[in-house]
Amino acid sequence: PWKYKDKVALIGDACHAILPFLGQGANAGFEDCQVLVECIKKQPNDWETILKEYEAQRKPNTDAIADLSYENFLVLQKEVADPRFQLRRRIERKVQSLYPERASASQYYNIAFAGTPYIEALHIEKQYRTKIDEIININSIEEMLETPEGNSLIENTFKNIFCKDEK
């Protein structure tokens, strides 16, 4: 638990120590402050409710950034030199070039620059990962990637996700 009655609440690294592999420790702490202030504004002087709501709002997101940081550590440790990982990154860059107004194809962009809640960034990443896995498993995708056929394949794979997000 992050709180004790209406007396004390943990904030920042005290309640969500995470691996430093996405550089989000300070940002998560700033978000804690922002959410706590919003809770105080909603329920002035009701510290039991304030602290309970603060914890309820932040816990899922701080669990998500802890998972994302650990996953990024594993990627840096094991996958960066893997040709399949490099192909995945090429496909991600291709998605971004085809949909520049939708930089949400990048998990790092969502986390570091867009202010997307961590749990939402994690959900978006899972959707994209599934679609990229479909593309990676296509025979000759490496040769096809920089062709009009490859562009069409990527556009058709991702347009349903982008259209759904815009509704």
N, C-alpha and C positions, 0 to 999 in steps of 0.2 A: 504493500500500500504506500501511496505517496503522501497521505495526509494522516493527521491524528486529530479526530474530532473537528473542532473549529479553531484549533490552536496553531497548528504547524502544517506546512506543506513543503515538499521537496520540489525543487525547480532546477532546470538545467542538467548538467552532468550528474548531479546527485541522484536523479531519478532515471536517467537514461544514458548511462555510460555506454558509448558505442565505439566500435573500431574506427580509426581515423581515415579510412580509405575512400571516403567521399567528401571529406572536409565539411561535414554538416553539424558537428557538435555545437558550435557557437550558434549557428542558424536555428537549430532545434531549441536551444535555450532562449533565443530571442522570440521564437514562436510561442514558447511556454509563457513568456511575459505578456505577449500580445493576447493570448487566449485568457490568461488570468485577469488582465485588465478588462476584457470584454465581459467576463463573468462577474466581476465586481460591479460594472456598470448596470448589469441586468438585475442584480440582487444586492444592492448596497446594504452593508451591515449584517447580512445573513451569511456569516462565514462558513457555517456548516454546508449550506447549499452551494456557495461559491466554490469551496474547495472540492466538493463532491463533483460538481459539473466540470471544473477544470481538469480533474483527474480523468473523468469519463471521456472528455473531448480529446485529451492529449495522448492517452495510453495507446490507442490503436495506431496513431501516427508515429509515435516514438518506437513502438514495436516494429513498424514497417521500416523506418530508417535504420534500425539496428539490423534487420534482415538484409536490407539493401547494402549496407556497409560491409557486412560479412560476405555477401555474395560478390561484391566488387573485390574484396580481398582474395577470394578464391579465383576469380577471373585473372587478377594480376599475378597470382602465384602459379597457376596451372595452365591457363588457356591462351594467353597472349600470343605465344609462338605457334599455336595450333592452326593449321591451314583452314580448317572448318570455321574457327573463330574469326579468322581474317576475312573469309568469305562472308560471314554474317555481318561484319562491320561494313564491307563493301555494299552489301544489300541495304543496310540501314542508311548509308550515305546516299544511295540511289533513291530510296524512298524520300529522303529529305530534299533531294534535288528536284524530284517530280512534284513534291508538295511543300514548297518552301514556306508557304503561309501556315503550314501545320508542323512546326518543329517538334510537336509532341511525339514524333517518332523516336525522339532521343530521350531516354530516361534521364540522362545527366542534365539535359536542358531543362526538363520539367523540375528536377530537384534543385538545381543550382540557380536558375534564372527566372523561371516562370512563377514561382510561388505556389506551385501545385502541391496540395497536401500529400505527404509521403505515401499514405495508403492509396490515394488515387494514382499517383505515379507508379506504384507497384502494380496496380490493376491494369493500367495502360500498357506497361511493359509486358505483362503476361499475355495480353491480347496480341501485341506486335510479335512477341517471341513465337507464338503459335503460328502466325502467318508467315514469318520468316522461315521457320522450320519447314513449312510446306514448300516454300520456294527452294530452299537449300536441297531438298530431296528430289528435285527435278533433275533428270539426267541432262548433262551438258549445260547446266545453268551458268557456270563460269564463263563459257564462251558466248552465251546468249545475253549476258547481263548488260553489255554496252550496245545492244542492237535495238532497233525499233520493236522487235518481237519481245525482248526482255522488258523494255519500258511498258509495253502493253500488258504483259503478264503481271508486273508489279502494280500498275495502275488498277487492273481488275481485281487483284488480290486485296488491295488496301482501300479501294473506294467505298466499299460497304462500311468499313470501320469509320472512315472520315465522314461519310454522309450521316451515319447513325449519331456520331458525336455532335454534329451541327444541328440536329433537331432539337 
